[in-house]
Amino acid sequence: MLKKLVAVLFFLTTLGSSCQFGSVQFESNLKNFSFNPDGTIFSYIEDKKDESGADLRLIHVMMTWISIDPGRDLNDFNIMQKDKIIDAFKKHDSLFMTFDNKGNIINFWVRTQSEGVNVDKLSKVASLKNFEYDNYIVKGRIEFEDSAPLIGGIFTAPILQGDAAKIAKQNWEELTR
């Protein structure tokens, strides 16, 4: 366990972006629009069964503009601090993506404050390319069909484990209500 913690902490301190956790380089071909969830990028893995009872591994990746500690429970903040975090989150770009261990996107959700962007359309044309993951990080490239608006690029997200993963999932659910 200590080896995993040291590896994750080492990885986080060697990132070359302004992110607190993870890194992302996205671009857009939409006029007057840039999607930049470069505050905190993290992930967690969920093992479950599919409809037929077969093992299914889901990788959840979250990206947000605000810098937060994804493993710190929002309930640890006083109500004013918590409300400020939630308000800041809702005013900025964020992305949530779930894919299986084969790279098939199961869920894709984008929030942006830019006017005129049909995020429902974006979720239908996104695909995950060149993804890989191990016990510590997941990385990949999000691409869109040629005819679709482009908001995509590469990302690297540390994989939270244990209690930190449970707290991050709980926080994300609260932030996205």
C-alpha positions as CSV (number, residue, x, y, z in Angstrom):
1,M,0.0,0.0,0.0
2,L,2.8,2.4,0.9
3,K,4.4,1.7,-2.5
4,K,1.2,2.6,-4.3
5,L,0.9,5.9,-2.3
6,V,4.5,6.9,-3.0
7,A,4.0,6.1,-6.7
8,V,0.8,8.2,-6.9
9,L,2.4,11.1,-5.0
10,F,5.5,11.0,-7.2
11,F,3.3,10.9,-10.3
12,L,1.2,13.9,-9.1
13,T,4.3,16.0,-8.3
14,T,5.9,15.4,-11.7
15,L,3.0,16.6,-13.9
16,G,3.8,19.5,-16.1
17,S,0.4,21.1,-16.1
18,S,-1.4,23.6,-13.9
19,C,-3.6,20.8,-12.6
20,Q,-3.7,19.8,-9.0
21,F,-4.3,16.2,-10.1
22,G,-3.9,14.8,-13.6
23,S,-3.3,16.6,-16.9
24,V,-5.3,17.5,-20.0
25,Q,-4.6,19.1,-23.4
26,F,-7.9,19.8,-25.2
27,E,-8.7,21.8,-28.3
28,S,-11.8,23.0,-30.0
29,N,-12.8,23.9,-33.6
30,L,-15.9,25.6,-32.4
31,K,-16.0,29.4,-33.0
32,N,-15.4,31.5,-29.8
33,F,-15.2,28.4,-27.7
34,S,-12.5,26.6,-25.7
35,F,-13.1,23.7,-23.4
36,N,-10.5,23.7,-20.7
37,P,-11.1,21.4,-17.6
38,D,-7.6,21.9,-16.4
39,G,-8.0,22.2,-12.6
40,T,-8.5,18.6,-11.4
41,I,-8.6,15.4,-13.4
42,F,-8.9,12.1,-11.6
43,S,-10.4,8.7,-12.0
44,Y,-11.6,5.6,-10.2
45,I,-12.3,2.0,-11.2
46,E,-15.5,0.2,-10.5
47,D,-15.8,-3.6,-10.9
48,K,-19.3,-4.9,-11.3
49,K,-21.3,-7.4,-13.3
50,D,-23.1,-6.8,-16.5
51,E,-26.7,-8.0,-17.4
52,S,-25.5,-11.6,-18.1
53,G,-23.4,-11.8,-14.8
54,A,-20.0,-11.4,-16.5
55,D,-17.4,-9.3,-14.8
56,L,-17.3,-5.7,-16.1
57,R,-14.6,-3.1,-15.3
58,L,-15.7,0.5,-15.6
59,I,-13.2,3.4,-15.6
60,H,-14.7,6.7,-14.5
61,V,-12.8,9.8,-15.5
62,M,-13.7,13.3,-14.1
63,M,-12.3,16.6,-15.3
64,T,-13.1,20.0,-13.8
65,W,-11.8,23.6,-14.1
66,I,-11.6,24.1,-10.4
67,S,-8.7,22.7,-8.4
68,I,-10.0,20.4,-5.7
69,D,-8.6,17.5,-3.7
70,P,-10.9,14.8,-5.0
71,G,-10.3,12.6,-2.0
72,R,-11.4,15.2,0.5
73,D,-15.0,14.9,1.6
74,L,-17.1,18.0,0.7
75,N,-18.9,17.5,4.0
76,D,-15.7,18.4,5.9
77,F,-16.2,22.0,4.8
78,N,-18.5,24.4,6.5
79,I,-21.7,25.2,4.7
80,M,-20.4,28.5,3.2
81,Q,-17.2,26.9,1.9
82,K,-19.1,24.0,0.5
83,D,-21.6,26.3,-1.3
84,K,-18.7,28.3,-2.8
85,I,-17.1,25.1,-4.2
86,I,-20.4,23.9,-5.7
87,D,-21.1,27.3,-7.1
88,A,-17.6,27.6,-8.7
89,F,-18.0,24.1,-10.1
90,K,-21.3,24.9,-11.8
91,K,-19.9,28.0,-13.4
92,H,-17.0,26.3,-15.2
93,D,-16.3,23.6,-17.7
94,S,-16.4,20.0,-16.5
95,L,-16.5,16.5,-18.1
96,F,-17.4,13.1,-16.9
97,M,-16.7,10.0,-18.9
98,T,-17.2,6.3,-18.1
99,F,-15.7,3.6,-20.4
100,D,-15.1,-0.1,-20.1
101,N,-11.8,-1.9,-20.2
102,K,-12.1,-2.2,-24.0
103,G,-12.4,1.6,-24.4
104,N,-16.1,1.7,-25.2
105,I,-17.6,4.9,-23.9
106,I,-20.6,4.0,-21.6
107,N,-21.4,7.5,-20.4
108,F,-20.2,10.9,-21.6
109,W,-21.3,14.2,-19.9
110,V,-20.0,17.7,-20.6
111,R,-20.9,20.9,-18.9
112,T,-19.9,24.2,-20.4
113,Q,-20.9,27.8,-20.0
114,S,-20.4,28.5,-23.7
115,E,-23.6,29.4,-25.5
116,G,-24.7,27.5,-28.6
117,V,-22.9,24.3,-27.8
118,N,-25.1,21.2,-28.0
119,V,-23.5,18.9,-25.5
120,D,-26.0,16.2,-26.2
121,K,-24.7,16.0,-29.8
122,L,-21.1,15.9,-28.5
123,S,-21.8,12.9,-26.4
124,K,-23.1,10.9,-29.3
125,V,-20.0,11.4,-31.5
126,A,-17.2,11.1,-29.0
127,S,-14.9,8.1,-29.0
128,L,-11.9,7.1,-26.9
129,K,-8.7,6.3,-28.7
130,N,-5.3,5.0,-27.5
131,F,-6.3,4.5,-24.0
132,E,-4.3,2.6,-21.4
133,Y,-4.5,2.1,-17.7
134,D,-2.8,0.3,-14.8
135,N,-3.2,0.5,-11.1
136,Y,-2.1,4.1,-10.9
137,I,-3.1,6.1,-14.0
138,V,-5.4,6.1,-17.0
139,K,-4.6,8.0,-20.1
140,G,-6.2,8.3,-23.5
141,R,-7.4,10.6,-26.3
142,I,-11.0,11.7,-26.9
143,E,-11.8,12.2,-30.5
144,F,-14.9,13.2,-32.4
145,E,-16.2,12.2,-35.9
146,D,-14.8,14.5,-38.6
147,S,-18.2,16.1,-39.2
148,A,-18.8,16.8,-35.5
149,P,-17.7,19.8,-33.4
150,L,-14.4,19.0,-31.8
151,I,-13.8,19.3,-28.1
152,G,-11.1,16.7,-27.5
153,G,-7.6,15.9,-26.9
154,I,-5.4,13.9,-24.5
155,F,-5.7,13.3,-20.8
156,T,-3.9,11.6,-18.0
157,A,-5.7,10.9,-14.7
158,P,-4.5,9.3,-11.5
159,I,-6.6,6.5,-10.3
160,L,-7.9,7.0,-6.8
161,Q,-8.2,3.9,-4.7
162,G,-9.9,2.8,-1.5
163,D,-11.6,5.5,0.6
164,A,-10.3,8.3,-1.7
165,A,-12.2,6.7,-4.6
166,K,-15.4,6.4,-2.6
167,I,-15.2,10.0,-1.4
168,A,-14.4,11.2,-4.9
169,K,-17.4,9.4,-6.3
170,Q,-19.6,10.8,-3.6
171,N,-18.3,14.4,-4.1
172,W,-18.8,14.1,-7.9
173,E,-22.4,13.0,-7.5
174,E,-23.1,15.9,-5.2
175,L,-21.4,18.4,-7.5
176,T,-23.3,17.2,-10.5
177,R,-26.8,17.1,-9.0
